[in-house]
Amino acid sequence: MLKERLISGIIGAILFLIIIFSDALVLTAAVLLVIEIALWEMYRAVGLGSKYALMLLGAFVPVFILFGVLAGDQQKVYMAICIYMAILFAVLVVRHSAYTFEDLAKFFTVTILISLFFSHVVWIRQGGPAGMWNTFAIFVGAWLTDTFAYFTGHACGKHKLAPVISPKKTVEGSIGGIVGTALSMVIYGFIVGRFTSFSPNYAALTALGLACGVISQLGDLSMSAIKREYNIKDYGNIMPGHGGIMDRFDSVLFVAPLVYHFVRLLPIFTVLGVN
C-alpha cells in the first residue's frame, strides 16, 4: 500500500510539474480532464450514477465554462451556468415522473461547484505576468496544508477537530496546517523572488497562507462529510494509494477561487521596478 502510494505520488508530481509549467492550453486541457473525472466520481458518490442523460449534460458544462475563461469573457461563464439551470428546470417540468427536484438540485450543486471552482486554476493562469506563479500558489496552499496538518496531528494531536466527519483530524493538526502553510507561502515567495524578475509581497503571502490553511481544511472536511453521509471510503481509485481525483483535489477545489480573488485584491508578486 505504501509502495503504491509512493509510486503514484511520484508519477503524479512529475505530471503536475509538466502541466503547471506548460502553456495555457495544456493546463486548460488538464483541468478539463480533472473536472470530468471529478464529476463522474461525485455523481456516483451522491447516488446519481444511473442518470446517464443528465450526467452527459453535466459533462458539457465545464467545456463551456472553460471556453468563457479562455476567452476572458466572464459573461459567457455566467451564461453557461444560467442556461444549465434553465435546462434542469425544463427537465423537471417535462420529466417530472423520472427526476425529482432533489436529483436536479444535486446535479446543479455538484456540476457548478466542481466546474466553476476548478476553472479558477485556468483563470489565475490568465491573470497577467505572474499568472503561472499565482497558479502554483494554489497547490502550495492546498497540499502543504494537508502535509503540515498530518504531521503535526501525528506528533502532538490530542483534541479531535471533527470526530464524526474525520476522526483522525485534530485541533493541533489543524493549527499546524495553518501555520505551516503561512510559513511555506513565505518561503515560496522568497524562492520565486530569488530566481525570477518578480518581487514578493511577504505580508500578502503570509495572509494568503493563513487563509489557504483555513479554506483548504474546509474543503477537505466538506468532501469528507459527503463521503460520511453516503457511506463511502473514497471517491474513486484512479490514483493507487490516494483514492480518486476528489480525494486528492478536494482542498484544491476550495483554495483555487480563494487564491484567484485574493491576488486580484492584493497581489503576492509584482514585477521588479513596476509599482
Buried (B, 14 or more C-beta within 10 A) or exposed (E): EEEEEEEBBEEEEEEBEEBBEBEBEEBBBBBBEBBBBBBBBBBBBBEBEEBEEBBEBBBEBBEBBBBBBBEEEEEBBEBBBEEBBEBBEEBBEEEEEEBEEEBBEBBBEBBBBBBBBBBBBBBBBBBBBBBBBBBBBBBBBBBBBBBBBBBBBEEEBEEEBBEEBBEEBBBBBBBBBBBBBBBBBBBBBEEBBEEBBBBBBBEBBBBBBBBBBBBBBBBBBBBBBBBBEEEBEBBBEBBBBBBBBBBBBBBBBBBBBBBBEBBEEEBBBBBEEEE
